[in-house]
Amino acid sequence: TFDEVVAAYTEQVKGLLDGGSDILLVETIFDTLNAKAALFAIDNVLEERGIRVPIFISGTIVDKSGRTLSGQTSEAFYASVSHAKPFCIGLNCALGGKEMRPFIAQVSKIAECYVSCYPNAGLPNEMGDYDETPEMTASIVREFAKSGLVNIVGGCCGTTKEHIAAIAAAVKSVTSVREVPEREPILRLSGLEPLNFTKELNFVNIGERTNISGSRQFARLIREGNYEDAIGIAKQQVDSGAQMLDINVDEGMIDSVAAMEKMVKLIIPEPNVSRVPLVIDSSKFHVIEAGLKCAQGRCVVNSISLKEGEKEFIQHARMIRKYGAAVIVMAFDEEGQAVTAERKTEICARSFEILTKTVGFEPYEIIFDPNILTVATGMEEHANYGVEFINAVESIKKACPGAKVSGGVSNLSFSFRGNEPIRRAMHSVFLYHAIKKGMDMGIVNAGALTIYDQIAPELLELCEQVVFNRDSGATEKLLGYAQAHKDKGGKAAVSEEWRSLPVEKRLSHALVQGESKYIVEDTEEARCALPRALEVIEGPLMAGMSIVGDL
């Protein structure tokens, strides 16, 4: 277990420090979770002793795919361990210098510290021996130094004292020095692959259907212990466009710690799922810790708040930093859940101050959830919840520069559970306006969002009225619309208004929505109507792809 590995490393760290070590080196890392346990132990011991020593970290890329044995790219690996603020990070073992070059170049480009490289003496031959001479190895390493890729060099498997002497002589005369790059201060998460919150990144979808509260099917599977099908839901969310996955298994009738551990452990060997960062979600902090102890990537914790006061808030925040995770903070304090934009902003600003000044979080590692609450409940005091959240997004971003804003979007439309077309339209309208105000990400059913511009005009207007509380009778009108658009079985009828559009618009719509029912006849109609068959691709299909790209 993670705790057992931490205990073993703790003993080693204490022994090394007692023996007079000046530097602590965590090296030949092929399993990032193991390295995170080592870094956790180092942090604990150094904190206990009230000292700091330089930490060196060295990963191992196992083949030309550029990944560690546990599947991470070098950039994802760096994101996972960068919270330790290493003095130096680099690569060693498994590969010779020639094979290692593109990967050390990548590390050199992104590492905000010194970079080391100590490759093997080439690749082993069929007898397990290394044929690369000291001069050959030294020549390769010298080129690394001359190209400004590294700050510290050496040798690993197959290198001898003669190799080390040759390397030292080869780099002695190199005058060019690798400069530590200044990277944009942004949130950087990882699964098997990195997720960097650059300015070019659009709104980030966090898949909700691996949350017991976000999917009745997922809840049933977890209760039944059917984790194979539960993982299938996770895969569906990623396939549908989720860039992160929210994992929540809080349920009164199950052991949530065991369920969280099992779910995360089963995600890890599924590369199509584990390539995205995980959001470890629970109202119980020990369940959150259970998830963090199983994840090698850089995760997000969902969530902590000031509900139980500053002392517990700070304790939990400090533990989250030790695990290397970013954090979602709810707009909740000792007085309760914030409802108005003013209160939401006040609580978030207070939390921001504590996290940045007392705990040591960077602003971009903090994500605020100002509470998306349910509208259209029939209760007047709930009618303004949508407006309050949207207004809060902008004011929180101003009060807490660099922080992100997220929220559980499905909460908005709980009063219309069972009527998916209405819910999708409400979510689309809400997100359209919240994103304009600066909302960065949200927990959504990936692949189940209606495009704002394609909502039926009457429904769009009704949703706008409900979300912005523009009409005291808006809820009744939306209920009336929902009733009028149900089929005889009681389900919301699927609108085919788009079939009246020109064929070019119909093809674009079908591409964006994944609608294949009429694709053959529409494509043939377009082919006959346009001068050249190629224009079917260059026109309506490319127009549809442009919309997909924006999404």
Helices and strands as residue ranges (DSSP letters): H 2-18, E 24-29, H 32-49, E 55-59, H 74-81, G 82-84, E 88-96, H 97-110, E 114-120, H 134-146, E 152-153, H 161-172, E 188-190, E 194-196, E 204-207, H 216-224, H 227-239, E 244-247, H 256-267, H 271-274, E 278-281, H 285-292, E 300-304, H 310-323, E 326-330, E 332-333, E 336-337, H 341-353, I 354-359, G 363-365, E 366-369, G 380-382, H 385-399, E 404-405, G 409-416, H 420-437, E 441-444, G 452-454, H 457-468, H 474-484, G 497-500, H 503-513, H 519-529, H 534-536, I 537-541, H 542-550
